[in-house]
Every structure is written in C-alpha cells, then in structure tokens.
Amino acid sequence: MPGMTDAHVAGLRERKKQRTRWALVDAALDLFLAKGYEATTVDEIVAAVDVSQRTFFRYFAGKEDIALSLLTGYDTLFIAALAERPPAEPPVVALRASLDVSLDAIRESDEADTARFRKLHRLIDDTPSVAAGQLRRFAETEQAAARILARRAGVDEVTDPRPHLVVAAFMSVVRVAYETCVRDEITEPAEVVPRVRGLVALAAETLPGAWSAAP
C-alpha cells in the first residue's frame, strides 16, 4: 500500500484478523443460545459472518474451541505470566500473581467482551457438553502450569507429584470460585473478579501449610 510501512500494513492485517475472529465468536455464541449448541452447525456460523469454512478452521478447531475461546484467552495470559515469574518465588505466590494478570484482563474487559462473558456463562450453565469442555480446558491449563512449576523447581513432573498437587489444589479453588459465580448468576466482570480473588485468598488463609510449601 502506497505510503504505508510494512509494520503498518502488518498491523492492519492483524486487526482485520481479530475482527474476523471476534465476529465468528459473536455469531457462534448468539446461534448457540438461540438454537442450542448441539443443533448449531459450523456452516451456520460461517454463513452468519459470510466467510468460508476454511476461514473458520484457520481460527478454531471446532465448536467447543470457539465457544470457550474467551476463557482460553485468559488461560493463555495466566500460563504466559506464570512462565515469566521469578524462579525463586514460592509456587503459590507465583500462581496467585499470574492469576491476577488474567483477572485484571477480565476486569478491564470492554463492552463487547463483557457481553461475551455473560453469554458464555449462560451457555455453560445451560449446556452440559460445553460445561464438560470447560473442565477439559481447566485440566489442560493445570497440566501446563504443573510443567512450569516442575521446571522452576528442577524436578521431574512425571515422577514427582508435588507440582501437580499444588496446581490441582490452586485450580480447584479457582474453578469453585467460577462455579459459584454461575450458581449465583454473577456475570459482570467487576463482580466475578473480586469473588475469585476472595476465594483464593480464603483458601490461602485456610490451608497455610499446604499453600506455603515449595515443591
């Protein structure tokens, strides 16, 4: 493009990709809630955005992937932040600090993300298969976090169960916190975030020995 630097062109392309990605997410969530998750097809999602199936699968592996993409993004922030924490930091301190990164992203959600957050909570609450997918997503995040803790501690994640135990305990608290939000119909990020932080803090106070020990 005349007058544009390579960086500018790359930035425009990236923004276009993001707009397409979020358009697909919005169309999918609306269709899932209107027609039902199982009854909605990928063909219907791409038709709503006027893109090809090839474009859809460039961004998402399937319906479960697109349904949970908002939460997957927050998990990615959490794992990336954990990988960057100081190596000498106690595991639970590192986990809480990393969780704060993803919670800050939720709290700072714009209007569009807040609307997606509400829709996703409704979908998870109403759709057992999506709720099961969310549990699988939690398990994958746990495994990734345990690998990082094992590497930080210089232990073998296969033979030493401690990193997995610490992460499983921590993520169970986070999962319970989110589940109470769904139960109490709390969908606003400004309310979800303090609920999650409060329960994590309560767990840390209730189980001081287990939560302070380094693997």
HELIX and SHEET records of a PDB file:
HELIX    1   1 ASP A    6  LYS A   35  1                                  30    
HELIX    2   2 VAL A   42  VAL A   49  1                                   8    
HELIX    3   3 GLN A   53  TYR A   59  1                                   7    
HELIX    4   4 LYS A   63  ALA A   67  1                                   5    
HELIX    5   5 SER A   69  ALA A   83  1                                  15    
HELIX    6   6 PRO A   91  ARG A  107  1                                  17    
HELIX    7   7 GLU A  111  ASP A  126  1                                  16    
HELIX    8   8 PRO A  128  ALA A  153  1                                  26    
HELIX    9   9 ARG A  162  ARG A  183  1                                  22    
HELIX   10  10 PRO A  189  THR A  206  1                                  18    
HELIX   11  11 PRO A  208  SER A  212  1                                   5    
END                                                                             
